[in-house]
Amino acid sequence: MELASLLIEIVVALLILIGASFTLLGSYGLVRLGDLYERLHTPTKATTLGVGSLLIASGVYFSWHDQGVSLHEVLVALFLFITAPVSAHLIAKAALHQRTPSRSGLPPDNLLEKHDGHGTDPIDQAKP
């Protein structure tokens, strides 16, 4: 029993270190990256992985000590993994709509026009 408890604590400690490292890396990237489009990657990638591993660590710990499955962490992780990409997509779409500049420049206007149902889609025309 003592060895199993020690292994669980080691796994939880490693997951906490991994989660804290990813969260720190995501926060650092949020501060250091240059424009809005680059900054969208850190909260949706590194920080999501960081919070996800912290939630897994919490679920493992409380499932082991309470002798039952801890579903709170699973629900929070599910909510996080669904909402983070959707919110990043909406922020990027709003930035494109407002013509927010990036380091690499904006796409041409004909790529941002809305398809009116007549003829071909401007986005399809730009593809090789």
C-alpha positions as CSV (number, residue, x, y, z in Angstrom):
1,M,0.0,0.0,0.0
2,E,2.8,2.4,0.8
3,L,4.6,1.8,-2.6
4,A,1.3,2.5,-4.5
5,S,0.7,5.7,-2.6
6,L,4.3,6.8,-3.3
7,L,3.9,6.1,-7.0
8,I,0.6,8.1,-7.2
9,E,2.3,11.0,-5.4
10,I,5.2,10.9,-7.9
11,V,2.8,10.8,-10.9
12,V,0.8,13.7,-9.4
13,A,4.0,15.7,-8.7
14,L,5.2,15.2,-12.3
15,L,1.9,16.2,-13.8
16,I,1.9,19.3,-11.6
17,L,5.4,20.2,-12.8
18,I,4.5,19.6,-16.4
19,G,1.3,21.6,-16.1
20,A,3.1,24.5,-14.4
21,S,5.8,24.5,-17.0
22,F,3.3,24.6,-19.9
23,T,1.3,27.3,-18.2
24,L,4.4,29.4,-17.5
25,L,5.6,28.9,-21.1
26,G,2.1,30.0,-22.4
27,S,2.1,33.1,-20.2
28,Y,5.6,34.0,-21.3
29,G,4.6,33.6,-25.0
30,L,1.5,35.7,-24.4
31,V,3.8,38.6,-23.2
32,R,6.7,38.1,-25.7
33,L,4.9,37.4,-29.0
34,G,4.5,40.4,-31.3
35,D,0.9,40.6,-32.6
36,L,-2.6,39.4,-32.0
37,Y,-2.4,36.5,-34.4
38,E,0.8,35.1,-32.9
39,R,-0.6,35.6,-29.3
40,L,-3.6,33.4,-30.1
41,H,-1.4,30.3,-30.1
42,T,-0.2,30.5,-26.5
43,P,-3.5,30.4,-24.7
44,T,-5.0,27.7,-27.0
45,K,-1.9,25.5,-27.1
46,A,0.5,25.7,-24.2
47,T,-1.8,27.0,-21.6
48,T,-4.5,24.5,-22.5
49,L,-2.0,21.7,-22.1
50,G,-0.8,23.1,-18.8
51,V,-4.2,23.4,-17.3
52,G,-5.2,20.0,-18.7
53,S,-2.3,18.3,-17.0
54,L,-3.0,20.1,-13.7
55,L,-6.6,18.9,-14.0
56,I,-5.4,15.3,-14.6
57,A,-3.1,15.6,-11.6
58,S,-6.1,16.8,-9.5
59,G,-8.3,14.0,-10.8
60,V,-5.7,11.3,-10.1
61,Y,-5.0,12.7,-6.6
62,F,-8.7,13.0,-5.5
63,S,-9.7,9.7,-7.2
64,W,-6.9,7.9,-5.2
65,H,-7.6,9.5,-1.8
66,D,-11.4,9.6,-2.0
67,Q,-11.7,6.0,-3.3
68,G,-14.0,7.1,-6.1
69,V,-13.8,8.6,-9.5
70,S,-13.5,12.4,-9.5
71,L,-15.6,13.7,-12.4
72,H,-15.3,17.5,-11.6
73,E,-11.9,17.7,-13.3
74,V,-13.1,15.8,-16.4
75,L,-16.0,18.2,-16.8
76,V,-13.7,21.3,-16.4
77,A,-11.2,19.8,-18.9
78,L,-13.9,19.0,-21.4
79,F,-15.3,22.6,-21.1
80,L,-11.7,24.0,-21.5
81,F,-10.9,21.9,-24.5
82,I,-14.1,22.9,-26.3
83,T,-14.1,26.6,-25.5
84,A,-10.5,27.5,-26.0
85,P,-10.3,26.7,-29.8
86,V,-13.7,28.2,-30.4
87,S,-12.9,31.5,-28.6
88,A,-9.5,31.7,-30.4
89,H,-11.3,31.2,-33.8
90,L,-13.8,33.9,-33.0
91,I,-11.1,36.3,-31.9
92,A,-9.1,35.7,-35.1
93,K,-12.2,36.1,-37.2
94,A,-13.0,39.4,-35.5
95,A,-9.5,40.6,-35.9
96,L,-9.6,39.8,-39.7
97,H,-13.0,41.5,-39.9
98,Q,-11.5,44.7,-38.3
99,R,-8.4,44.4,-40.5
100,T,-6.1,44.2,-37.5
101,P,-2.5,44.2,-39.0
102,S,0.0,41.5,-38.4
103,R,3.7,41.3,-38.9
104,S,3.3,39.4,-42.1
105,G,0.6,41.7,-43.4
106,L,-3.1,41.2,-44.1
107,P,-4.5,38.9,-46.8
108,P,-5.7,40.5,-49.9
109,D,-9.2,42.1,-49.8
110,N,-10.6,39.5,-52.3
111,L,-9.9,36.8,-49.8
112,L,-11.8,38.5,-47.1
113,E,-15.0,39.2,-49.2
114,K,-18.0,37.2,-48.3
115,H,-19.2,34.7,-50.9
116,D,-22.5,36.0,-52.4
117,G,-23.7,32.8,-54.0
118,H,-22.9,33.9,-57.6
119,G,-19.9,32.6,-59.4
120,T,-17.0,31.1,-57.5
121,D,-15.8,31.7,-54.0
122,P,-12.8,34.2,-53.8
123,I,-11.0,31.8,-51.4
124,D,-11.3,29.0,-53.9
125,Q,-9.9,31.2,-56.6
126,A,-6.8,31.9,-54.6
127,K,-5.9,28.2,-54.1
128,P,-3.4,26.8,-56.6
